């Protein structure tokens, strides 16, 4: 068992924005943190992806759509769709799920 704040702290201490805490063949999950003003340099993933915004505020672009990303929002990205978070006004802490498990480069 883990909790969000433990994973946020683990990522910070390791100097990483994304910290995976679960991996099985059909699913992986982690916590992604973007600081205010931070840049999200993601590339499309081979897996479907769901973000749950634990806290923070910014914008989310996926495909041709532009949406807010604020505390409590749930964001879905189909496999291979270009997407990124931007205009981060308040640190974003996101719970991220990949199905099947994210391909590790």
Backbone as CSV, one residue per row, in Angstrom:
resi,resn,N_x,N_y,N_z,CA_x,CA_y,CA_z,C_x,C_y,C_z
1,UNK,0.838,-1.175,0.000,0.000,0.000,0.000,0.886,1.243,0.000
2,UNK,0.390,2.284,-0.652,1.104,3.556,-0.678,0.081,4.676,-0.629
3,UNK,0.551,5.903,-0.574,-0.351,7.046,-0.662,0.286,8.099,-1.558
4,UNK,-0.524,9.028,-2.012,-0.072,10.045,-2.976,1.115,10.837,-2.440
5,UNK,1.026,11.327,-1.219,2.096,12.181,-0.690,3.419,11.428,-0.563
6,UNK,3.361,10.140,-0.225,4.583,9.330,-0.171,5.202,9.243,-1.553
7,UNK,4.383,9.039,-2.577,4.888,8.930,-3.946,5.410,10.274,-4.459
8,UNK,4.745,11.371,-4.113,5.235,12.705,-4.496,6.615,12.922,-3.873
9,UNK,6.751,12.623,-2.595,8.039,12.798,-1.904,9.113,11.885,-2.487
10,UNK,8.748,10.650,-2.820,9.713,9.706,-3.410,10.224,10.236,-4.748
11,UNK,9.323,10.750,-5.578,9.734,11.325,-6.855,10.636,12.530,-6.683
12,UNK,10.280,13.411,-5.771,11.102,14.612,-5.530,12.501,14.231,-5.065
13,UNK,12.581,13.281,-4.129,13.901,12.904,-3.609,14.767,12.250,-4.685
14,UNK,14.132,11.634,-5.679,14.869,11.002,-6.777,15.049,11.955,-7.962
15,UNK,14.489,13.172,-7.868,14.615,14.136,-8.964,13.783,13.763,-10.180
16,UNK,12.675,13.040,-9.956,11.815,12.608,-11.073,10.431,13.238,-10.947
17,UNK,9.830,13.499,-12.090,8.465,14.018,-12.097,7.441,12.889,-12.079
18,UNK,7.823,11.721,-12.616,6.898,10.584,-12.642,7.476,9.451,-11.814
19,UNK,6.639,8.918,-10.918,7.045,7.797,-10.079,6.004,6.692,-10.208
20,UNK,6.419,5.587,-10.766,5.512,4.444,-10.904,5.437,3.695,-9.576
21,UNK,4.217,3.306,-9.180,4.065,2.535,-7.944,3.341,1.208,-8.142
22,UNK,2.854,0.957,-9.369,2.164,-0.302,-9.642,2.451,-0.735,-11.070
23,UNK,2.747,-2.032,-11.242,2.948,-2.584,-12.581,2.526,-4.038,-12.592
24,UNK,1.513,-4.328,-13.405,1.097,-5.685,-13.736,0.926,-5.678,-15.252
25,UNK,0.832,-6.811,-15.907,0.770,-6.794,-17.373,-0.359,-5.942,-17.968
26,UNK,-1.483,-5.887,-17.301,-2.635,-5.189,-17.873,-2.787,-3.737,-17.428
27,UNK,-1.927,-3.269,-16.514,-2.085,-1.930,-15.955,-0.806,-1.468,-15.287
28,UNK,-0.499,-0.174,-15.421,0.536,0.419,-14.587,-0.003,1.748,-14.089
29,UNK,0.526,2.200,-12.950,0.047,3.436,-12.351,1.199,4.162,-11.684
30,UNK,1.071,5.493,-11.650,2.099,6.298,-11.019,1.570,7.671,-10.680
31,UNK,2.449,8.476,-10.117,2.135,9.853,-9.772,3.050,10.751,-10.584
32,UNK,2.439,11.753,-11.242,3.156,12.699,-12.094,2.976,14.085,-11.491
33,UNK,4.081,14.812,-11.296,4.032,16.140,-10.694,4.661,17.141,-11.655
34,UNK,3.914,18.202,-11.947,4.419,19.307,-12.762,4.360,20.581,-11.932
35,UNK,5.493,21.263,-11.742,5.481,22.494,-10.952,4.805,23.635,-11.707
36,UNK,4.387,24.646,-10.978,3.834,25.840,-11.617,4.847,26.348,-12.633
37,UNK,4.375,26.640,-13.830,5.250,27.106,-14.899,6.043,26.003,-15.575
38,UNK,5.906,24.760,-15.109,6.670,23.644,-15.655,6.225,23.250,-17.049
39,UNK,7.124,22.582,-17.761,6.850,22.123,-19.125,6.675,20.610,-19.131
40,UNK,5.682,20.159,-19.842,5.393,18.737,-19.998,5.891,18.322,-21.376
41,UNK,6.905,17.476,-21.421,7.523,17.098,-22.695,7.147,15.674,-23.100
42,UNK,5.919,15.258,-22.798,5.504,13.896,-23.133,5.427,13.669,-24.627
43,UNK,5.550,12.418,-24.981,5.292,11.960,-26.339,4.117,11.002,-26.265
44,UNK,3.420,10.770,-27.368,2.294,9.832,-27.320,2.732,8.453,-26.819
45,UNK,1.849,7.834,-26.074,2.105,6.506,-25.521,1.392,5.454,-26.366
46,UNK,1.865,4.237,-26.290,1.237,3.126,-27.015,0.032,2.581,-26.259
47,UNK,-0.239,3.125,-25.070,-1.313,2.625,-24.217,-2.365,3.717,-23.987
48,UNK,-3.595,3.292,-23.672,-4.599,4.242,-23.199,-4.129,4.783,-21.856
49,UNK,-4.550,6.013,-21.557,-4.066,6.665,-20.340,-5.193,7.465,-19.687
50,UNK,-5.250,7.393,-18.362,-6.194,8.188,-17.589,-5.401,8.973,-16.553
51,UNK,-5.720,10.260,-16.452,-5.165,11.118,-15.410,-6.284,11.497,-14.443
52,UNK,-5.988,11.454,-13.169,-6.875,12.032,-12.165,-6.089,13.166,-11.517
53,UNK,-6.634,14.386,-11.571,-5.942,15.542,-11.013,-6.204,15.582,-9.507
54,UNK,-5.190,15.224,-8.740,-5.285,15.214,-7.277,-5.355,16.646,-6.770
55,UNK,-4.495,17.505,-7.318,-4.528,18.923,-6.964,-3.783,19.720,-8.028
56,UNK,-4.093,21.003,-8.083,-3.401,21.899,-8.993,-4.312,22.443,-10.069
57,UNK,-3.674,23.217,-10.978,-4.444,23.864,-12.040,-3.536,24.144,-13.224
58,UNK,-4.035,23.796,-14.405,-3.327,24.053,-15.651,-4.248,23.780,-16.819
59,UNK,-3.659,23.568,-17.985,-4.417,23.273,-19.204,-3.920,21.949,-19.757
60,UNK,-4.809,21.289,-20.527,-4.520,19.971,-21.084,-4.910,19.976,-22.553
61,UNK,-3.940,19.685,-23.402,-4.186,19.602,-24.839,-4.029,18.149,-25.255
62,UNK,-5.039,17.630,-25.970,-4.962,16.267,-26.498,-5.674,16.260,-27.839
63,UNK,-4.975,15.727,-28.835,-5.511,15.784,-30.189,-5.772,17.234,-30.553
64,UNK,-6.974,17.544,-30.976,-7.351,18.916,-31.330,-8.096,19.624,-30.197
65,UNK,-8.219,18.975,-29.059,-8.988,19.531,-27.945,-8.100,20.207,-26.915
66,UNK,-8.656,21.234,-26.300,-7.999,21.972,-25.226,-8.970,22.002,-24.049
67,UNK,-8.505,21.603,-22.858,-9.370,21.552,-21.685,-8.626,22.052,-20.462
68,UNK,-9.392,22.350,-19.428,-8.771,22.688,-18.155,-8.274,21.397,-17.507
69,UNK,-7.375,21.520,-16.586,-6.909,20.408,-15.760,-6.858,20.967,-14.346
70,UNK,-7.872,20.636,-13.551,-7.993,21.178,-12.197,-8.346,20.070,-11.221
71,UNK,-8.120,20.332,-9.953,-8.406,19.371,-8.894,-9.746,18.674,-9.128
72,UNK,-9.698,17.346,-9.110,-10.899,16.541,-9.263,-11.209,16.119,-10.683
73,UNK,-10.550,16.715,-11.679,-10.818,16.356,-13.076,-10.246,14.979,-13.409
74,UNK,-10.930,14.295,-14.310,-10.468,13.021,-14.857,-10.280,13.230,-16.353
75,UNK,-9.075,12.936,-16.853,-8.713,13.178,-18.257,-8.356,11.851,-18.910
76,UNK,-8.869,11.624,-20.102,-8.588,10.384,-20.827,-7.853,10.691,-22.121
77,UNK,-6.853,9.868,-22.439,-6.111,9.983,-23.692,-6.042,8.599,-24.330
78,UNK,-6.593,8.441,-25.543,-6.454,7.148,-26.216,-4.999,6.905,-26.635
79,UNK,-4.658,5.667,-26.767,-3.304,5.292,-27.197,-2.899,6.071,-28.441
80,UNK,-1.659,6.512,-28.456,-0.994,7.179,-29.582,-1.482,8.600,-29.886
81,UNK,-2.369,9.140,-29.060,-2.836,10.506,-29.309,-1.849,11.510,-28.703
82,UNK,-1.382,12.483,-29.504,-0.498,13.513,-28.954,-1.221,14.273,-27.831
83,UNK,-0.492,14.555,-26.747,-1.080,15.271,-25.625,0.006,15.883,-24.754
84,UNK,-0.356,16.934,-24.046,0.550,17.516,-23.058,-0.206,18.469,-22.139
85,UNK,0.345,18.638,-20.965,-0.167,19.598,-19.998,0.651,20.874,-20.154
86,UNK,0.001,22.015,-19.983,0.715,23.281,-20.147,0.025,24.372,-19.334
87,UNK,0.592,25.556,-19.348,0.040,26.707,-18.618,-0.279,26.320,-17.172
88,UNK,0.686,25.664,-16.529,0.489,25.193,-15.162,0.561,26.394,-14.215
89,UNK,-0.586,26.740,-13.646,-0.668,27.894,-12.746,-0.371,27.513,-11.302
90,UNK,-0.733,26.291,-10.929,-0.545,25.783,-9.581,-0.063,24.347,-9.715
91,UNK,0.980,23.972,-8.976,1.558,22.635,-9.111,0.486,21.579,-9.338
92,UNK,0.679,20.788,-10.402,-0.238,19.692,-10.729,0.308,18.387,-10.157
93,UNK,-0.516,17.710,-9.408,-0.216,16.364,-8.924,-1.277,15.469,-9.534
94,UNK,-0.825,14.521,-10.357,-1.746,13.673,-11.117,-1.504,12.202,-10.820
95,UNK,-2.580,11.487,-10.637,-2.542,10.037,-10.552,-2.738,9.551,-11.980
96,UNK,-1.820,8.708,-12.473,-1.822,8.309,-13.877,-1.951,6.786,-13.985
97,UNK,-2.850,6.350,-14.875,-3.049,4.925,-15.139,-2.819,4.645,-16.614
98,UNK,-2.078,3.597,-16.922,-1.865,3.130,-18.292,-2.455,1.733,-18.428
99,UNK,-3.162,1.485,-19.527,-3.700,0.150,-19.791,-3.504,-0.182,-21.258
100,UNK,-2.822,-1.300,-21.573,-2.080,-2.153,-20.629,-0.913,-1.377,-20.018
101,UNK,-0.075,-2.057,-19.254,1.040,-1.393,-18.590,1.872,-0.592,-19.590
102,UNK,2.338,0.575,-19.133,3.136,1.458,-19.990,4.385,0.746,-20.510
103,UNK,4.661,0.938,-21.778,5.876,0.411,-22.374,7.049,1.220,-21.845
104,UNK,8.034,0.551,-21.299,9.199,1.242,-20.770,10.250,1.314,-21.870
105,UNK,10.671,2.553,-22.221,11.656,2.682,-23.322,12.991,2.051,-23.003
